[in-house]
C-alpha cells in the first residue's frame, strides 16, 4: 500500500505508567490494539490516540510526544475531567450499554455529551495537524462516532474509513438516543463504514433510512455528493502468533505449573474483561448447575476464570465485580473439597505467554456473552489449540464470531440449563471429532487473519472512494454550464426532454404536494416559448394528470413511462397497440400486498399498474417491495410484461414500453442540433441510453448512471433550466 495509513482510535496500542518518577511504555491489552499492532507497523503509518496518561508538565508532554513519534504514534492528551466525562461517561455509560442492549444501564447526560463532542473535536484537530495529501484515515470505534463527520467538514476530499467494533443496535433502540441525528451524521462522514457482521449492517442501514432519510442500493448510500459503502468485515486475529506461541519453552513451563497446581483431568477456560455484556454470572450459574447435575465430575474438572479488570470507577462494574466474587465463593464453598477448588479465579491481567498457556492447556473454552461485536477470545482459543490434542469451544450465538465458528457448540447465554448441558456435551465429545472440528475452524481463522481483514477493508475503501470520484467527475461545473448554455443559444433546433418527479420537483408523499410550483410552470413556459425549442415532459404519471397540470403550456408529453404520447395541440396516441388483459391476473397480487402493507396503495394507469409504498413504514415497505418483486417476476415470465422498481414504487407494464423508446419517436421526426435529457430515476436510464452521442444527458441526484453528467437536486436542475431560458432571451435580445 503506497498511501500512508493514519489510524485514529481512543487508545494507542500502548499505555504509559509512571513509577518512581520514571515513565514506562507497555503494550495495551485491548482487542483493537492487540489485533492491529501487528498490522500497522508493517506499513507507512501513524497511530493517533490517547496514551492513557496525563503529563504533569509541558516538558514531560514534549518528551512523551517525541518518544511516541519514534514509534509512529501521536498522542492526544486529555485532562482527567475530560476522561471522566467523555470516556467513563458518555462512551461507557451511554453508548456502550445502549449498543449492547443494556438500556437499564444507559445514562443520558448532557454534560457528558458535550464533553464527548469536545474530545472528538480535539481528536479532529490532532488529525488535521498531521494529515497529508493522499492519506488514508481509518477511524475506530464508538468513542469517536463524531470524528469522521468533523474531519469531512474540514477536508472534503479526505479518504476516511470508519469501523465499529461493537454491535450496532436495532433502530427501535438507537432511536432512544437524544443525539442520534448528530451521531448518525458523524458516522456518515466516512466513505466506508464497517461492522463485524451483516446484522449490524442491516441495523445501521435501517436507522440511516429512518433518521437521516437516506435510502440505500446494495448497501451503498449517496450523501453530500459522495458514495458511502456499508459492509461487514469480521475481524480476524494474528493467527500465526497464537498458533505458534504454545511451542515456546516459557509457555510450556507455565502449562506444567498450572497442571501441577490444579491436578484435575479436565480444564474449562473462561477469559473476559470485566463487563456486564459478557454474561459471566450466567456462565458461573451454568457451571454451578453442571456440578449439581453431574457429581461424578467432582474433583475431575476445574474452571479457570480469568477476569481482566476494567472501568473500575463505573458503578455498574463495581457491582458486577462484587457479584462475581460472591458467586465464586458460593460455588467453591458448596462443591469444593479440601484438595479441590471447582473455580480457579484470577482477577488481573496476565502476560501473553501465560495467556497462551491457558488457551493451549484447556480442554473447553467457555465464551458466553450476551452481546459482542466480534469476541476475539473465541478465535484466540481455537488458534492456540493443536488439532492433534483436541479442544472444544462453547460459544454464545450472540457473539459476532458465531457467524464464522459455526462448528462450536452454540448456546443461548440466558439459558442456564443449556450452558450446563453444553459443558457435559463438550467433555464427552470423542477426540477424533474434536480434531476435525478444530481443523475446520483453524482453517477459516488462518485464511481470514487480522492482516487479511485490514487489507480487505483498505481495498474496499479505495474502491468506494473511486466510485465517489467517478460521480464527482460527472458533476456539472460552472464552466460546463456556460458551455452548454452557449451551445443551446447557438443551436437552430433544440429539444429538451425532462422528467418530472425527482427532476423538476422532489418526491412528495401526497398528490397535493406533488403539483408543480409556480417556479416550475414559469420555467417550462419560458423555455417552450423560445424560438425553435421543443419541450417534452417525459414522466411516469398518468396522461390525465400531466394534461391537467401542463395542458395550457406549449409543451409535448410522454406519459406513463412511454405508453402515451401527445404533441402540442394534438391528441394523445400510443406507439403501438397495447393490451390490458393481463391486469386481471396482476391486480389481485397487488391488492394482497396493499392489505399486508399499511400505507401502500395501487394506482391504475391505462397500460400499467403501480404499487406505491411511499407512505408505508420504511422497513416494512422495503421488505414487502422485495417480496413483491420476486412474486411479480415469477408471475410475469410468460406474459410479455416488465416489472420496474422506481423510487418507492413498483410498476408492471407491457414489455418494450419505456421512456427511451418514446423519446426517440419525437427525435426521429425532428432534425435537432441540440438535445438535452434530464431524469433522476432508473426508468430514465432507458432515455439516457437511447439518446444520440451528441446529446447532453443529466442525472439529477448522485447515483450510478449512464448519463454523461449529474446534478445534486431538483432545485439545482430547475435553476439550471431557468438560467438556460434567461441566457437564451438575453442572446435573442442582443441579436
C-alpha positions, 0 to 999 in steps of 0.5 A: 500500500503506497498511501500512508495509513493514519489510524485514529482510535481512543487508545494507542496500542500502548499505555504509559505508567509512571513509577518512581518518577520514571515513565514506562511504555507497555503494550495495551491489552485491548482487542483493537490494539492487540489485533492491529499492532501487528498490522500497522507497523508493517506499513507507512503509518501513524497511530493517533490516540490517547496514551492513557496518561496525563503529563504533569508538565509541558516538558514531560508532554514534549518528551512523551510526544517525541518518544511516541513519534519514534514509534509512529504514534501521536498522542492526544492528551486529555485532562482527567475531567475530560476522561471522566466525562467523555470516556467513563461517561458518555462512551461507557455509560451511554453508548456502550450499554445502549449498543449492547442492549443494556438500556437499564444501564444507559445514562443520558447526560448532557454534560457528558455529551458535550464533553464527548463532542469536545474530545472528538473535536480535539481528536479532529484537530490532532488529525488535521495537524498531521494529515497529508495529501493522499492519506488514508484515515481509518477511524475506530470505534464508538468513542469517536462516532463524531470524528469522521463527520468533523474531519469531512467538514474540514477536508472534503476530499479526505479518504476516511474509513470508519469501523465499529467494533461493537454491535450496532443496535436495532433502530427501535433502540438507537432511536432512544438516543437524544443525539442520534441525528448528530451521531448518525451524521458523524458516522456518515462522514466516512466513505466506508463504514464497517461492522463485524457482521451483516446484522449490524449492517442491516441495523445501521442501514435501517436507522440511516433510512429512518433518521437521516432519510437516506435510502440505500442500493446494495448497501451503498448510500449517496450523501453530500455528493459522495458514495458511502459503502456499508459492509461487514468485515469480521475481524480476524486475529494474528493467527500465526502468533497464537498458533505458534506461541504454545511451542515456546519453552516459557509457555510450556513451563507455565502449562506444567505449573498450572497442571501441577497446581490444579491436578484435575483431568479436565480444564474449562477456560473462561477469559473476559474483561470485566463487563456486564455484556459478557454474561459471566454470572450466567456462565458461573450459574451454568457451571454451578448447575453442571456440578449439581447435575453431574457429581461424578465430575467432582474433583475431575474438572476445574474452571479457570476464570480469568477476569481482566479488570476494567472501568473500575470507577463505573458503578455498574462494574463495581457491582458486577465485580462484587457479584462475581466474587460472591458467586465464586465463593458460593460455588467453591464453598458448596462443591469444593473439597479440601484438595479441590477448588471447582473455580480457579479465579484470577482477577488481573491481567496476565502476560501473553505467554501465560495467556497462551498457556491457558488457551493451549492447556484447556480442554473447553473454552467457555465464551458466553456473552450476551452481546459482542461485536466480534469476541476475539477470545473465541478465535484466540482459543481455537488458534492456540489449540493443536488439532492433534490434542483436541479442544472444544469451544462453547460459544454464545450465538450472540457473539459476532464470531458465531457467524464464522465458528459455526462448528462450536457448540452454540448456546443461548447465554440466558439459558442456564440449563443449556450452558450446563448441558453444553459443558457435559456435551463438550467433555464427552465429545470423542477426540477424533471429532474434536480434531476435525472440528478444530481443523475446520475452524483453524482453517477459516481463522488462518485464511481470514487473519487480522492482516487479511481483514485490514487489507480487505477493508483498505481495498474496499475503501479505495474502491468506494472512494473511486466510485465517489470520484467517478460521480464527482467527475460527472458533476456539472461545473460552472464552466460546463454550464456556460458551455452548454448554455452557449451551445443551446443559444447557438443551436437552430433546433433544440429539444429538451426532454425532462422528467418530472418527479425527482427532476423538476420537483422532489418526491412528495408523499401526497398528490397535493404536494406533488403539483408543480410550483409556480417556479416550475410552470414559469420555467417550462413556459419560458423555455417552450416559448423560445424560438425553435425549442421543443419541450417534452415532459417525459414522466411516469404519471398518468396522461390525465394528470400531466394534461391537467397540470401542463395542458395550457403550456406549449409543451409535448408529453410522454406519459406513463413511462412511454405508453402515451404520447401527445404533441402540442395541440394534438391528441394523445396516441400510443406507439403501438397497440397495447393490451390490458388483459393481463391486469386481471391476473396482476391486480389481485397480487397487488391488492394482497400486498396493499392489505399486508402493507399499511400505507401502500396503495395501487394506482391504475394507469391505462397500460400499467399498474403501480404499487406505491409504498411511499407512505408505508413504514420504511422497513416494512415497505422495503421488505414487502417491495422485495417480496413483491418483486420476486412474486411479480417476476415469477408471475410475469415470465410468460406474459410479455410484461416488465416489472420496474422498481422506481423510487418507492414504487413498483410498476408492471407494464407491457414489455418494450414500453419505456421512456427511451423508446418514446423519446426517440419517436419525437427525435426521429421526426425532428432534425435537432442540433441540440438535445438535452435529457434530464431524469433522476430515476432508473426508468430514465436510464432507458432515455439516457441510453437511447439518446444520440452521442451528441446529446447532453444527458443529466442525472439529477441526484448522485447515483450510478448512471449512464448519463454523461453528467449529474446534478445534486437536486431538483432545485439545482436542475430547475435553476439550471433550466431557468438560467438556460431560458434567461441566457437564451432571451438575453442572446435573442435580445442582443441579436 
